[in-house]
C-alpha cells in the first residue's frame, strides 16, 4: 500500500493499526470486543512473526472471514484464552473448527468443548502425506536401487519430488507449454 499510495511504510502501518483498533477493540485499544455474530465454523492457524522464531495465532469466522482473535504464541493457552474471552454460551453455537495438524489446538478445543468437531484442512493432510509417505517411499526406493547396483535408475529418482507430488493435468499443461515454446509471465503489473 505504501508503494501504491506514495505514503511511508510506517504511516500506512499506523493508519491500518488505528483502523483495526477501531473495529476490534474498546477502551482506546485496551480491550478486545467480543464478537457480535455467533460463528458456527471457526478456523485457527499460526503464523510467523518478523524473524521467524516467534509465532502468533489467529482464529477466524470461516463464514464471514472476520478475525475473532489474535494472540502471541501457538499453544493450547491461545485457545483457552479465546474461549474465556467469548464465553461458553457463545462457544455452544460453534459446530466445527478447521485447523492444521497442530495437535495442541485440537486437544484444547476437545478438552473444553467436546461437541466441537475438529476438521483438518485438505492442504495440510496432503502436505503431511507427501512429506511423510511419498518422500520416504521415494528415498527408500532410491536406496534399494543403489544397493542393487542400479546407479542410473537411482539417480533418475533424484530430484523427482516435484514430479511425484504434482497434479497430472498441471504437468501435462507445462509439457504442452514447453513443446510449443510458450513463455509464461508470472508477475503483476507493479513489478
C-alpha positions as CSV (number, residue, x, y, z in Angstrom):
1,X,0.0,0.0,0.0
2,X,2.9,2.4,0.7
3,X,4.2,1.9,-2.8
4,X,0.8,2.5,-4.4
5,X,-0.2,5.5,-2.3
6,X,3.2,7.1,-2.0
7,X,3.0,7.2,1.8
8,X,5.7,5.9,4.1
9,X,5.5,2.3,5.4
10,X,5.2,3.4,9.0
11,X,2.4,5.9,8.1
12,X,0.4,3.1,6.4
13,X,1.1,0.8,9.3
14,X,-0.2,3.4,11.8
15,X,-3.3,4.1,9.7
16,X,-4.1,0.3,9.5
17,X,-3.4,-0.2,13.2
18,X,-5.9,2.6,14.1
19,X,-8.4,1.1,11.7
20,X,-8.1,-2.3,13.2
21,X,-8.3,-1.0,16.8
22,X,-11.5,0.9,16.0
23,X,-13.1,-2.2,14.6
24,X,-11.9,-4.8,17.2
25,X,-11.2,-3.0,20.5
26,X,-12.7,-0.7,23.1
27,X,-11.2,1.5,25.8
28,X,-8.7,3.0,23.4
29,X,-7.4,-0.3,22.2
30,X,-7.0,-1.9,25.6
31,X,-9.9,-4.4,25.5
32,X,-10.9,-6.8,22.6
33,X,-14.5,-6.6,21.7
34,X,-16.5,-9.9,22.0
35,X,-17.8,-11.0,18.5
36,X,-21.3,-9.8,17.9
37,X,-22.3,-12.5,15.5
38,X,-22.4,-16.1,16.5
39,X,-20.0,-18.2,14.4
40,X,-20.8,-21.8,13.5
41,X,-17.4,-22.6,11.9
42,X,-14.0,-21.4,13.2
43,X,-10.6,-21.6,11.6
44,X,-7.4,-21.4,13.6
45,X,-3.8,-21.2,12.3
46,X,-0.5,-19.9,13.5
47,X,1.8,-17.6,11.5
48,X,5.4,-16.5,11.9
49,X,6.3,-13.1,13.2
50,X,9.2,-11.0,11.9
51,X,12.3,-13.1,12.4
52,X,10.5,-16.5,12.1
53,X,11.2,-17.6,15.6
54,X,8.1,-16.2,17.2
55,X,4.6,-17.1,16.3
56,X,1.1,-15.7,16.7
57,X,-2.2,-17.4,16.3
58,X,-5.4,-16.1,14.8
59,X,-9.0,-17.5,14.9
60,X,-11.5,-16.5,12.3
61,X,-15.1,-17.0,11.4
62,X,-15.0,-19.2,8.3
63,X,-18.3,-18.0,7.0
64,X,-17.6,-14.3,7.1
65,X,-13.8,-14.3,7.2
66,X,-13.8,-11.9,10.2
67,X,-10.8,-12.1,12.6
68,X,-12.2,-13.1,16.0
69,X,-8.9,-13.5,17.9
70,X,-5.2,-12.8,17.5
71,X,-2.6,-13.7,20.2
72,X,1.1,-14.3,20.5
73,X,2.1,-17.9,20.7
74,X,0.9,-21.2,19.2
75,X,0.0,-23.2,22.3
76,X,-3.2,-24.5,23.9
77,X,-3.2,-21.3,26.0
78,X,-4.3,-19.3,23.0
79,X,-7.4,-21.4,22.6
80,X,-8.1,-21.3,26.4
81,X,-7.9,-17.5,26.3
82,X,-10.2,-17.3,23.3
83,X,-12.8,-19.5,25.0
84,X,-12.6,-17.4,28.2
85,X,-13.0,-14.2,26.1
86,X,-16.1,-15.3,24.2
87,X,-17.6,-17.5,27.0
88,X,-19.1,-21.0,26.9
89,X,-22.6,-19.7,25.9
90,X,-21.0,-18.3,22.7
91,X,-18.9,-21.4,22.1
92,X,-22.1,-23.6,22.4
93,X,-23.0,-22.3,18.9
94,X,-19.8,-23.5,17.3
95,X,-20.1,-26.8,15.4
96,X,-16.6,-27.3,13.9
97,X,-13.1,-25.9,13.9
98,X,-10.8,-26.2,10.9
99,X,-7.1,-26.4,11.9
100,X,-3.8,-27.6,10.6
101,X,-2.1,-30.6,12.1
102,X,-1.2,-28.8,15.3
103,X,-2.5,-31.2,17.9
104,X,-2.4,-28.5,20.7
105,X,-5.3,-26.7,19.0
106,X,-7.3,-29.8,18.5
107,X,-6.8,-31.0,22.1
108,X,-7.6,-27.6,23.6
109,X,-11.0,-27.5,21.8
110,X,-11.7,-31.1,22.7
111,X,-10.9,-30.6,26.3
112,X,-13.2,-27.5,26.7
113,X,-15.9,-28.0,24.1
114,X,-16.3,-31.7,23.4
115,X,-19.2,-31.2,21.0
116,X,-17.0,-29.3,18.5
117,X,-15.7,-31.3,15.6
118,X,-12.1,-30.6,14.7
119,X,-11.6,-30.7,10.9
120,X,-8.1,-30.9,9.3
121,X,-7.9,-28.9,6.1
122,X,-7.1,-30.6,2.9
123,X,-3.9,-28.8,2.2
124,X,-2.3,-29.9,5.4
125,X,-3.4,-33.5,5.1
126,X,-2.0,-33.7,1.5
127,X,1.2,-32.0,2.6
128,X,1.7,-34.3,5.5
129,X,1.1,-37.3,3.3
130,X,3.6,-36.1,0.7
131,X,6.2,-35.3,3.3
132,X,5.9,-38.4,5.4
133,X,4.9,-41.1,2.8
134,X,5.7,-40.1,-0.8
135,X,9.1,-38.7,0.1
136,X,10.1,-41.6,2.3
137,X,9.0,-44.2,-0.3
138,X,11.0,-42.4,-3.0
139,X,14.1,-42.3,-0.7
140,X,13.7,-46.0,0.2
141,X,13.4,-46.9,-3.4
142,X,16.4,-44.9,-4.3
143,X,18.5,-46.6,-1.5
144,X,17.3,-50.0,-2.7
145,X,18.4,-49.2,-6.3
146,X,21.8,-48.1,-5.1
147,X,22.2,-51.3,-3.1
148,X,21.3,-53.4,-6.1
149,X,23.9,-51.6,-8.2
150,X,21.4,-49.8,-10.4
151,X,23.0,-46.4,-10.1
152,X,21.4,-44.9,-13.2
153,X,17.9,-45.7,-12.0
154,X,18.7,-44.4,-8.5
155,X,20.0,-41.1,-10.0
156,X,16.8,-40.9,-12.1
157,X,14.8,-40.7,-8.9
158,X,16.9,-37.9,-7.5
159,X,15.1,-34.5,-7.6
160,X,11.8,-36.1,-8.7
161,X,9.8,-35.0,-5.6
162,X,8.0,-32.2,-7.5
163,X,7.0,-34.6,-10.3
164,X,5.7,-37.2,-7.9
165,X,3.6,-34.7,-5.9
166,X,2.3,-32.7,-8.8
167,X,-1.2,-33.0,-10.4
168,X,-1.1,-34.9,-13.7
169,X,-3.0,-32.1,-15.6
170,X,-0.6,-29.5,-14.3
171,X,2.4,-31.5,-15.6
172,X,0.7,-32.1,-18.9
173,X,-0.1,-28.4,-19.3
174,X,3.6,-27.5,-18.5
175,X,4.8,-30.0,-21.1
176,X,2.5,-28.6,-23.7
177,X,3.7,-25.1,-23.0
178,X,7.3,-26.2,-23.2
179,X,6.8,-28.1,-26.5
180,X,5.1,-25.0,-28.1
181,X,7.9,-22.8,-26.6
182,X,5.3,-20.7,-24.9
183,X,6.7,-18.1,-22.5
184,X,4.7,-17.7,-19.2
185,X,5.0,-14.5,-17.2
186,X,4.1,-14.7,-13.6
187,X,4.3,-11.1,-12.3
188,X,1.9,-8.3,-11.6
189,X,1.9,-5.1,-13.5
190,X,3.6,-3.4,-10.5
191,X,6.8,-5.3,-10.9
